[in-house]
Amino acid sequence: MARPPGALESGSRSGHFFVLGFVRWTFNRLYHERYGRLLVVLFLIALAVTAGATVYVFFYTVGTSTVQTPDVQLVAGPDIGSSCTAYPCASGAVSATHDLLTVTISFFPTAAAASPYPASYYSNFAQIKNTAATNTHSIKSIQVINVGGTTSDLGSITVYYCTAQTEFSASGTLSGCVGSFAITSATGGSVSGTFPQSIAAGANQYIELAAYAASGSTSATSVTFQIAVQWA
């Protein structure tokens, strides 16, 4: 039998209102029971938590770090001894980790008008050695950092980076080196030149120094600095 127009819609609406009415009646009864208010609150909190829930997925990677000796190492050059009894002189040693060279060098006051400047020259001051059997590495930069001490007594300390050991000329210059950086104040910087520089397995590259103090400097004062080698 055909239903009158609107009969189905009216039935649906009636069922809808019946469900809402039942929910309201249930909440009303719960609310007035001894523990009803607590149950209503917990139910509403559960709805809110469910609506705002986030699913977290954790992925794990197991890693092992193994201590190894680095391929590229700092090595004290033959210009550096264990102690000084005559000057000019350089003394010091490399740490057991092969990444820190601690050295004391001597340099002398030089008249400002002198040319070339009389200076202390260390033509095999330190070496950068690739101890790998087959791997070629890359020297990314040579930086002079943490300049301190009595910098007012500083004339100049020039740090040279050379891919082959080179002797200073009679005029105090080097040829064939990658570049240099002159420390003339407390400001550090990077050695000039084209980087990165490749260093083959078993090869040595060199850091050389030329240093002189200011003409009015005081004996026994010192200037400190660090040379940082970045490699990969």
Protein Blocks (a to p, Z undefined) as FASTA:
>chain_A
ZZdehklmmmmmmmmmmmmmmmmmmmmmmmmmmklmmmmmmmmmmmmmmmmpccdddddd
dddddddddfbdcdddfkbcfbdfbdcdddddddfkopaccdddddddddfkbccddddd
dfblbacddfbfklccddfbdcdehiehjfklpcbdcddddfbdcdddfkopaehiabdc
ddfbfbdcddedjddddddehiacdddddddddfkbcehiacddddddddZZ
